[in-house]
Amino acid sequence: MDEEKTTSNSKSLPFEESVVKNLDSVSTTEVLQAIGAIILDTTIYYNHCDIIEKWQKKVETLKWPRDDSGVVEHLRREMEEIEENSSDLIDEIIYPAG
């Protein structure tokens, strides 16, 4: 295998940032659906609002008549779960057990 392909790219981004950047280059609903499938299979820890905004703009730009991917709903649920769990984590930090 080519050594250049196996070495780490110093410009690589976390998925949460990479997906926002790469949604700009999507030109078909098929590619958008493929990215949506990856989003649904990935735990996203931050940047939910930016991903949702870019996703919705791309759906509109591609004139996808009915976005039934579940991506927006998935991201909103994940965002809510993280917000709920973060308050538990804060409580653990402030009031450690023991």
N, C-alpha and C positions, 0 to 999 in steps of 0.2 A: 504494500500500500504506500502511496506517496506520502513522504514525511510531512510535507506542508499541510496535508489534509488531516493528519493525526495530531498536530500540535494545537495547543489552545490559542484561540484568536484573542488578542488583547483587547479587541473592541467588542467582544461579545457582551450581551446584555442579559439581565434576568428575564425570564419568560414574560413577566408582567409588563415589562417595558418593550420587549421585542415584539410582542403581539400588537401593541399600539402602533409601533413604527411600521410594521409590515402590513397592517391592514390598508395602509395608503396605496400599496402596489397591487392589491387584489383587483382583478379585472373581470372576473366571472362569478356567477353565483355558485358554480361548482367548487371553485377554490375557496370561496367564503364558507360554504358548507363544510369543507374539509377542515378549515381552521376552527370552525365551530365545534366540530367533533373533538378536536384536540383540546379546546377550552373545556368542554364538558368532562373530559377525562383527566383534567389537571387541577390540582389544588392551587388556587390563586390566593395569595396572601395580601396583596395590596393592588392599588391602581384600578379597582373595579369600576369606578365612575368614568375614568378615561377610556377603559376598554368598552364599556357600554356606549358611551358617546360616539366613539369611532365606529363601533359595530352598527349602530343605528344609522349613522351618516352613510356608511357603505351600503347598507340595505337599501336606503333611499336612492343613492347614486346609481346602483345597479338595477333599480326599479324591480326589486324582488317583490312580487305582488303580496305574498303572505309569509312573513318570517315565522316559520313554525319550528325553528331550530331549538328553542328553549334556552339559548345562550343568555339572553338578558335576564330571564327569570332565575337561571342558575347562578349568575353572578350576583344578583340581588340577594338571593338566599345565602350564598356564601359570605357576602358582606355582613349580613345580619348576624350570622353565626359567629363570625370573627369578632364583631362588636360585642356580642353577648359574652363570649369567652374571654375577651380582653378585660372586662370588669372583674371576672373571677380571678384572673391573673394578678390584677392590681391589688385585689383583696389579699391574695396570698403573699404578695410582696410586703404590703403594709402590715398585715396581721398574720405573720407566720404561725403555723401550727406548732404547738409544743410549749 
